[in-house]
Amino acid sequence: MKRLLAASAGTMTIALALSGCGGGDGDARSTVAQNRVENKQQALDEARTDLKTKADGFCRSAATYIGALDRYGDVLTGTAPTVGDVTEAGADLTEPRSDVISSAEQVQEAKKAVATAEQELAAAQAALAALSSASPAPSASPSPSATPLVAASTVDRVKQADADFTAAQQGVSAKSALADAAEKFNSAAVALEMAWLRLFEEAGCLTDEQHQQAKEAARDYTLALQKSLAEADYYQGEIDGVYGPTTVAAVTALQKKHGLPETGTVDKATDAALRTDLAAKGGAAASQEVASTAAVQQTLKLAGHWSGPVDGTWTPALTEALKAFQTELGVKPTGAVDSATIAAVQKKVNAPKQPSASPSPSASK
């Protein structure tokens, strides 16, 4: 009897256990699904952390490469071109270039890992939502993988600039004229450096403060460039500090006039050409100013107020002589050639001459 009761109790226990499993099957599957969601969320967090680490590594590599490239581009620091810059043709860029490309590839792999983790998390959340009568679980929060690290156009610009720089390197030989080789090499280096600086900024490698400083520096640089281009008659647009199509066109026109590579960016040869044009403009203005001063000296000499040389040099003594002449003319003695002085001089020059007195008999005797 005891054995029968024991067997019956065991059977009942098994039945109750089986009954419990059957009734809680949905809860068990929900628990499994919830655990899966949590695991996928953790995997996504780890993938995002790895992406940030890889992105930081890319920024460091990019900064090193840009610094090495600046030896040839001189966008950030000004250095005099050397024979070694041209004949070596950037051989010292090989390692930093390799590092930054490797870092970029690691970032891309990390981004793919994040995208995969996001998809797996979304699938796990959907499965959990299907088992639950409650509202669907929230989807994964947006991450850097949702959009490219940099714009495709920026990447294409870097690739093109890199190809042009490589071509410039290959174009330098022992028979190349140093001036011509340096000009073309620097032009290609500037274009490449500017492209990488753009990519560096878009990749988020700058802090907010650094980004603002870079933005202000770029604006100040462009404002100064636009003013210089306008003074040299290459730029007719608004002086707004935006390096847009109008500024690029003005730089290109300058390069075309001087027979330089038409890149639209200001390299050493382009900067020298612009300075030459500005000097020519300034030289003409200076010559005109010298001629005007010489005219004042000559006028004052004829009027008896200047005994110094007619050399086109304005001195304090000339200012005092002009004041004396202005007092004689009856105008305000400002010491400057103003409209009142010019009108008074013209009036005196155009005034009819008084006839001289006839000689007296005593004088004739």
Secondary structure as GFF3:
##gff-version 3
##sequence-region A 1 365
A	DSSP	alpha_helix	2	23	.	.	.	ID=ss1
A	DSSP	alpha_helix	25	73	.	.	.	ID=ss2
A	DSSP	alpha_helix	83	87	.	.	.	ID=ss3
A	DSSP	three_ten_helix	91	93	.	.	.	ID=ss4
A	DSSP	alpha_helix	94	131	.	.	.	ID=ss5
A	DSSP	three_ten_helix	144	146	.	.	.	ID=ss6
A	DSSP	alpha_helix	152	170	.	.	.	ID=ss7
A	DSSP	alpha_helix	178	202	.	.	.	ID=ss8
A	DSSP	alpha_helix	208	231	.	.	.	ID=ss9
A	DSSP	alpha_helix	245	257	.	.	.	ID=ss10
A	DSSP	alpha_helix	268	302	.	.	.	ID=ss11
A	DSSP	alpha_helix	316	329	.	.	.	ID=ss12
A	DSSP	alpha_helix	339	350	.	.	.	ID=ss13
A	DSSP	alpha_helix	361	364	.	.	.	ID=ss14
###
